[in-house]
Amino acid sequence: MTTAASIELKKFGEEFNGRLSKDELNYALNYINFGEESLAFEILCDYICENDLSLTKNEYEHICRLNTLFNNFLERDVIMYLKALIK
């Protein structure tokens, strides 16, 4: 079932096309197809951290909004690490 959250997460994840490998992006976002938006979000954020991708302030804020949408699924240390990636 397609929800507003799944559409938003997919659109946000696709913004990392070219910054994450195609395999990483597909692996993370594919969980949306099974109704596992929270898991897809967590994996996407894990890949962002593992690859030390630079984030804009807007991207970080979007991650925070998504995290709220998913009932603060990400642990605090992950959020803090992501914040440190803002360039």
C-alpha positions in Angstrom: 0.0 0.0 0.0 1.4 3.4 -1.0 1.3 6.0 1.7 2.2 9.6 1.9 5.2 8.6 4.0 6.4 6.0 1.5 6.1 8.5 -1.4 8.0 11.1 0.6 10.8 8.7 1.6 11.2 7.3 -1.9 11.4 10.9 -3.3 13.9 11.8 -0.6 16.0 8.7 -1.1 16.2 9.2 -4.9 17.9 12.6 -4.2 21.0 10.5 -3.2 21.2 8.9 -6.7 24.8 9.3 -7.8 25.9 9.9 -4.2 25.1 6.4 -3.0 25.7 3.3 -5.2 22.8 2.1 -7.2 22.8 -1.2 -5.3 22.8 0.6 -1.9 19.9 2.9 -3.0 17.9 0.0 -4.5 18.5 -2.2 -1.4 17.3 0.5 1.0 14.3 1.8 -0.9 13.1 -1.6 -2.0 11.8 -2.1 1.6 9.2 0.5 0.9 7.6 -2.0 -1.5 7.0 -4.3 1.4 5.5 -1.7 3.7 8.7 -1.4 5.7 9.2 2.3 5.4 11.0 2.6 8.8 13.5 0.0 7.9 14.1 1.6 4.5 14.7 4.9 6.2 17.1 3.3 8.7 19.1 1.6 6.0 19.2 4.7 3.9 20.6 6.7 6.9 23.1 3.9 7.7 24.4 4.1 4.1 24.7 7.9 4.4 26.7 7.5 7.6 28.8 4.6 6.3 29.8 6.6 3.2 30.3 9.9 5.2 28.1 11.7 2.6 28.0 15.5 3.0 24.5 16.7 3.8 23.0 20.1 3.3 21.2 21.6 6.2 17.9 21.1 4.3 18.7 17.4 3.8 19.5 17.0 7.5 16.2 18.8 8.5 14.3 16.5 6.1 15.9 13.5 7.8 14.8 14.9 11.2 11.2 15.4 9.8 11.1 11.8 8.5 12.5 10.5 11.8 9.6 12.2 13.6 7.2 10.8 11.0 8.6 7.3 11.8 8.2 7.8 15.6 11.9 8.7 16.2 13.1 5.3 14.7 16.7 6.4 14.5 18.8 6.4 17.6 20.1 9.7 19.0 23.8 8.9 18.1 22.8 8.3 14.5 21.0 11.7 14.4 24.1 13.4 15.9 26.4 11.7 13.4 24.2 12.8 10.5 24.2 16.4 11.9 28.0 16.3 11.8 27.8 15.5 8.1 26.3 18.9 7.3 28.6 20.9 5.1 
